[in-house]
Amino acid sequence: MHVAHLSLVDYRSYERLELDLRPGTTTFVGLNGQGKTNLVEAIGYVATLGSHRVSGDAPLVRQGAARAVVRAGLVRGGRRALVELEITPGKANRARLNGNPVRRTRDVLGVLRTVLFAPEDLALVKGDPGERRRYLDELLVTRWPRVAGVRADYDRILRQRTALLKSAGAAVRSGRADPHALEVWNEHLAATGAELLSARLALLADLREPADDAYRSVSKGQGDLELGYRSSLPLLAEGVATTPGGAAPGREELREALLAEMAEQRKAELDRGVCLVGPHRDDLVLTLGGMPAKGYASHGESWSVALGLRLASYRLLLADDAMDDPGGPVLVLDDVFAELDAGRRERLSEVVADAEQVLVTAAVPEDVPAALRGERADRVHVRTGFAVREDEVDDADDGAGDGGGGGGD
């Protein structure tokens, strides 16, 4: 798989942009603040319907514009596809696939698959559990797009149940309400939560070996990386299905466990007005040499763990594609080499050099290791409001008024 063409209208700082891309490595080069990350962010948005930099859509629309449009022309296994997204803050976004409107925007998920490496990845190790849950859930959706609907349903039910807990707690304390009104929402949360939790545990089982192998690749064999799962359920608290060799409970068993624990925590939830049970409380546990990576790993080791998780994602998706269509996901390395020491730079570049398409952002070309500057490499210059291929720079200079827009990252 590769992105063959990117078109932007009023996206971030780009008023209009048309950019052809090729398989192999493409490096977007430009000083900080020129718009490099905006380009790879737009490609990532087509793949995930979200940004790795902001949680909402409003910052994605150029100042003064009402909406933004992102179009990506894709090639996968010799077949072409066109994904078009219209981003309108405050309203429902719209999507088209091959020119045809889709019923739900999330119906385009899975057409383009990407794996992103970015400076923010350090939060996978040093950040709060929400960062690691997001990593698991985004990889789930990339592998199995139907999980996007499960996540959306769970988030909606969680918000509604939390609102009911807040109002019911006050009513119960005053003797004006029956706490059993929560039971319907308990059923909904347990059913959807069990489905999400089951999918996470299945993903964890698949991730363990490639994550450890990838960590060894980028750290030069410094110890073992182990993945575990910390849950709010007593059923999983002792390590069942959360350590290598554990047998995963079935979805019905997880549903019953969630219902039982919500019954156990009913008073505490009503008193506090929050949901204390469910996959939104869980964490991916990262262990190096028997010690938790968070708080014990050095800065360099933390980077190796983060890179290992991203490379494991890539290898899982590559294996999935080998069973279906060829190509594998598009790799996006957003300013990541500036964060790494020379050894990790070289080892990472050697691991990803054979990917179908690698998109790199860098302030200076020298930041990009030699393994990604070979004969399959292209360069796009991002400067003074333009993003132009190196072989088109002279043309862009001659017709400066006709180029694609640019601006701050």
C-alpha positions in Angstrom: 0.0 0.0 0.0 1.1 3.5 -0.6 -0.4 7.0 -0.8 -0.1 8.2 -4.4 -1.6 11.7 -4.1 -2.5 14.1 -1.3 -4.9 17.0 -1.8 -5.7 19.6 0.9 -8.2 22.4 0.9 -8.1 24.8 4.0 -6.4 22.1 6.1 -4.4 23.7 8.9 -2.2 26.3 7.2 -2.7 24.9 3.7 -5.2 26.9 1.6 -4.7 24.5 -1.3 -2.2 21.7 -2.0 -1.8 19.0 -4.6 1.1 16.6 -4.0 2.1 13.4 -5.8 3.9 10.7 -3.7 5.7 7.5 -4.7 6.5 4.2 -3.0 9.8 4.2 -1.1 10.9 6.9 1.3 9.7 10.5 1.0 11.3 13.0 3.4 9.5 16.3 4.0 12.3 18.8 4.7 11.9 22.3 6.2 12.6 24.5 9.1 10.3 24.1 12.2 7.1 26.0 11.7 6.8 25.5 7.9 4.1 22.9 7.8 5.8 19.5 7.6 3.9 17.8 10.3 0.6 19.1 8.9 1.2 16.9 5.8 1.7 13.6 7.6 -1.0 14.5 10.1 -3.5 14.8 7.2 -2.5 11.4 5.9 -2.9 10.0 9.4 -6.3 11.6 9.7 -7.4 9.7 6.6 -6.3 6.4 8.3 -7.7 7.0 11.8 -10.1 9.9 11.6 -8.1 11.6 14.3 -5.0 13.7 14.9 -1.9 12.6 16.9 -1.5 16.2 18.0 -4.9 17.4 19.1 -8.1 15.8 20.4 -10.6 17.9 18.4 -11.1 18.8 14.8 -11.4 22.6 15.1 -7.6 23.2 14.9 -7.4 21.3 11.6 -9.4 23.9 9.7 -7.5 26.9 8.4 -8.2 30.1 10.2 -11.1 31.9 8.6 -12.4 28.9 6.7 -15.6 27.0 7.6 -14.4 23.5 6.7 -11.3 21.6 5.5 -11.1 18.9 2.9 -8.6 16.1 2.7 -8.3 13.7 -0.3 -5.9 10.8 -0.5 -5.4 8.7 -3.6 -4.2 5.3 -2.6 -2.8 2.2 -4.3 -3.1 -1.2 -2.7 -2.2 -4.4 -4.4 -2.4 -2.7 -7.8 -5.9 -1.3 -7.1 -6.7 2.4 -6.7 -8.9 4.0 -4.2 -9.8 7.6 -3.3 -10.8 8.7 0.2 -12.3 12.1 0.7 -13.0 13.7 4.1 -14.9 16.9 4.8 -14.1 18.2 8.2 -16.6 20.8 9.6 -16.2 21.6 13.3 -19.4 21.7 15.2 -21.1 19.5 12.6 -21.0 15.9 11.5 -18.0 15.3 9.2 -18.7 13.7 5.8 -16.7 11.1 3.8 -16.7 9.7 0.3 -15.0 6.5 -1.0 -14.2 6.4 -4.7 -16.6 9.3 -5.2 -19.6 7.8 -3.4 -20.9 9.1 -0.1 -20.7 6.6 2.8 -23.3 6.4 5.5 -20.9 6.8 8.4 -17.6 8.5 8.3 -16.0 5.5 10.1 -16.9 3.3 7.1 -13.7 4.5 5.4 -11.6 3.1 8.3 -9.3 0.3 7.0 -8.9 1.7 3.5 -5.6 3.3 4.5 -3.5 1.9 7.3 -0.7 3.8 8.9 1.8 3.4 11.7 3.0 6.6 13.2 6.2 7.3 15.1 6.3 10.7 16.8 8.0 12.5 19.7 4.7 12.1 21.6 5.3 8.3 21.7 7.4 8.8 24.8 4.1 9.2 26.6 3.4 5.5 25.9 6.0 4.7 28.6 6.1 7.8 30.8 2.5 9.0 30.5 -0.7 8.1 32.2 -2.8 4.9 31.5 -5.0 6.8 29.0 -2.0 7.0 26.6 -1.5 3.2 26.6 -5.2 2.5 26.3 -5.4 4.8 23.3 -2.4 2.9 21.7 -4.2 -0.4 22.2 -7.6 0.8 20.9 -6.2 2.6 17.9 -4.3 -0.5 16.9 -7.5 -2.5 17.4 -9.4 -0.3 15.0 -6.6 -0.3 12.5 -6.6 -4.2 12.5 -10.4 -4.6 12.8 -12.3 -1.5 11.8 -15.6 -2.8 13.2 -14.1 -2.1 16.7 -14.5 1.6 16.0 -18.3 1.1 16.5 -17.7 -0.8 19.7 -15.5 2.0 21.0 -18.1 4.6 20.1 -20.9 2.7 21.7 -18.8 2.2 24.9 -17.9 5.8 25.2 -21.5 6.9 24.7 -22.8 4.4 27.3 -20.0 5.4 29.7 -21.0 9.1 29.4 -24.7 8.4 30.0 -24.1 6.0 32.9 -21.7 8.5 34.5 -24.3 11.3 34.2 -26.9 9.0 35.8 -24.5 8.1 38.6 -24.1 11.8 39.4 -27.8 12.5 39.5 -28.8 9.2 41.1 -26.2 9.5 43.8 -27.6 12.8 45.1 -31.2 11.5 44.8 -30.4 8.3 46.7 -28.7 10.2 49.5 -31.8 12.3 49.8 -34.1 9.3 49.7 -35.8 10.4 46.5 -34.6 7.7 44.0 -34.1 4.0 43.5 -30.5 3.0 42.6 -31.8 0.0 40.7 -32.5 2.4 37.8 -28.9 1.9 36.9 -29.3 -1.7 36.1 -30.3 -1.1 32.4 -27.1 0.9 31.9 -25.1 -1.7 33.8 -26.2 -4.3 31.2 -25.3 -2.0 28.3 -21.9 -1.2 29.8 -21.1 -4.8 30.6 -22.0 -6.1 27.2 -20.1 -3.4 25.3 -17.2 -3.4 27.8 -16.8 -7.2 27.5 -16.5 -6.9 23.8 -13.9 -4.2 24.0 -12.0 -6.0 26.8 -12.0 -9.3 24.9 -10.6 -7.6 21.8 -7.8 -5.9 23.9 -6.8 -9.2 25.4 -6.7 -10.9 22.0 -4.5 -8.1 20.7 -2.2 -8.3 23.7 -1.6 -12.0 23.0 -0.6 -11.1 19.5 1.6 -8.2 20.5 3.8 -9.8 23.1 6.3 -11.6 20.8 6.7 -8.9 18.1 7.0 -6.2 20.8 9.8 -8.0 22.6 11.6 -8.8 19.2 11.2 -5.1 18.1 12.5 -3.8 21.4 15.6 -6.0 21.1 16.1 -4.7 17.5 16.2 -1.1 18.5 17.9 -1.5 21.9 20.6 -3.8 20.6 19.4 -6.8 22.8 19.3 -5.0 26.1 16.9 -7.2 28.1 13.3 -8.4 27.7 10.2 -6.3 27.2 7.1 -7.9 28.7 3.5 -6.7 28.2 0.8 -7.2 30.8 -2.7 -6.0 31.4 -3.9 -4.3 34.7 -7.7 -4.5 35.0 -10.4 -3.2 37.3 -11.9 -6.7 37.3 -10.9 -9.2 40.1 -11.2 -11.9 37.4 -8.1 -10.4 35.7 -6.4 -9.0 38.8 -4.2 -12.1 39.4 -2.9 -12.2 35.9 -5.3 -14.4 34.2 -4.8 -13.8 30.4 -2.6 -10.9 31.2 0.7 -12.7 31.3 2.3 -15.1 28.7 0.5 -18.4 28.6 -2.7 -17.2 30.4 -6.0 -18.4 28.9 -8.3 -15.5 28.0 -11.8 -15.6 29.5 -14.7 -15.6 27.0 -16.8 -12.6 26.3 -19.8 -13.9 28.4 -17.5 -14.6 31.3 -16.1 -11.0 31.1 -19.7 -9.6 30.8 -20.7 -11.4 34.0 -17.6 -10.3 35.8 -18.3 -6.7 34.9 -21.8 -6.9 36.2 -20.7 -8.5 39.4 -18.0 -5.9 40.0 -20.5 -3.1 39.3 -22.8 -4.5 41.9 -19.9 -4.7 44.3 -18.9 -1.1 43.6 -22.5 0.3 43.5 -22.3 2.3 46.7 -18.8 3.7 45.9 -19.9 4.7 42.5 -23.0 6.5 43.7 -21.0 8.2 46.4 -18.4 9.4 44.0 -20.5 9.9 40.8 -18.0 8.0 38.6 -17.8 4.6 36.9 -15.2 2.7 38.7 -15.4 -0.5 36.7 -14.7 -1.1 33.0 -12.0 -1.1 30.4 -11.8 2.7 30.7 -10.0 2.1 34.0 -7.4 -0.4 32.7 -3.8 -0.1 31.8 -1.2 -1.8 29.5 1.7 -2.8 31.8 5.2 -2.5 30.3 8.0 -4.3 32.2 11.7 -4.4 31.5 13.8 -7.0 33.3 11.0 -7.6 35.8 10.7 -3.9 36.7 8.0 -1.4 35.5 9.3 0.6 32.6 7.5 3.7 33.9 9.6 5.2 36.6 12.5 2.8 36.2 13.6 2.9 32.5 16.2 5.5 31.4 15.3 8.0 28.7 17.0 5.9 26.1 15.3 2.7 27.3 12.0 4.5 27.3 12.5 5.4 23.7 13.4 1.8 22.8 10.2 0.6 24.4 8.1 3.2 22.6 9.7 2.3 19.3 9.3 -1.4 20.1 5.5 -0.9 20.5 5.2 1.0 17.2 7.3 -1.5 15.3 5.2 -4.4 16.8 2.1 -2.6 15.4 3.8 -2.5 12.0 4.7 -6.1 12.1 1.2 -7.2 13.1 -0.3 -5.2 10.3 2.2 -6.5 7.8 1.4 -10.1 8.8 -2.3 -9.3 8.5 -1.7 -8.0 4.9 0.3 -11.0 4.0 -2.8 -13.1 4.5 -4.9 -10.7 2.4 -3.6 -7.9 0.1 0.2 -7.2 -0.2 1.9 -4.1 0.9 1.6 -3.5 4.6 0.8 -0.1 6.3 2.4 3.2 5.4 5.0 4.2 8.0 5.1 7.8 9.2 8.1 9.0 11.1 7.3 12.5 12.3 10.4 14.3 13.5 11.4 11.2 15.4 15.1 11.0 14.4 15.8 14.3 16.1 14.8 12.7 19.3 17.0 9.6 19.0 20.7 9.0 19.6 22.8 7.9 16.6 22.6 4.2 17.4 18.8 4.1 17.7 18.5 6.2 14.6 20.4 3.7 12.5 18.8 0.6 14.0 15.3 2.0 13.4 16.0 3.1 9.9 17.4 -0.4 9.0 14.2 -2.1 10.4 11.8 0.1 8.3 13.9 0.7 5.2 12.2 -2.1 3.2 8.6 -0.9 3.9 6.5 -0.1 0.9 6.2 3.6 1.8 7.9 5.6 4.5 7.1 9.2 5.1 9.6 11.2 7.2 9.7 14.8 8.4 13.0 16.4 9.3 14.3 19.9 9.8 17.5 19.1 7.9 18.3 16.2 5.5 21.2 15.1 7.6 18.8 14.0 10.4 17.6 11.2 8.2 19.9 8.1 8.3 21.6 6.8 5.2 19.4 3.7 5.0 16.5 6.0 4.2 18.3 8.1 1.6 18.9 5.5 -1.1 17.7 5.2 -4.7 14.1 4.7 -3.5 14.1 8.0 -1.7 12.4 11.3 -2.6 12.5 14.7 -1.0 9.8 17.3 -0.6 10.8 20.8 0.4 8.4 22.6 2.7 9.2 26.3 2.9 7.8 29.7 2.5 4.3 28.4 2.2 4.9 25.6 -0.3 5.4 21.9 -0.4 7.1 20.9 -3.6 9.0 17.8 -4.7 12.7 18.4 -5.1 12.5 17.7 -8.9 9.9 20.5 -9.1 11.6 23.1 -7.0 12.8 25.2 -10.0 9.3 25.1 -11.5 7.8 26.2 -8.1 10.3 29.1 -7.9 9.4 30.2 -11.4 5.7 30.2 -10.6 5.5 31.0 -6.9 2.0 32.3 -7.1 0.7 28.9 -8.2 1.9 26.6 -5.5 0.2 24.8 -2.6 -0.3 26.7 0.6 1.8 26.3 3.7 2.5 27.7 7.1 3.1 26.7 10.7 3.3 23.1 11.9 
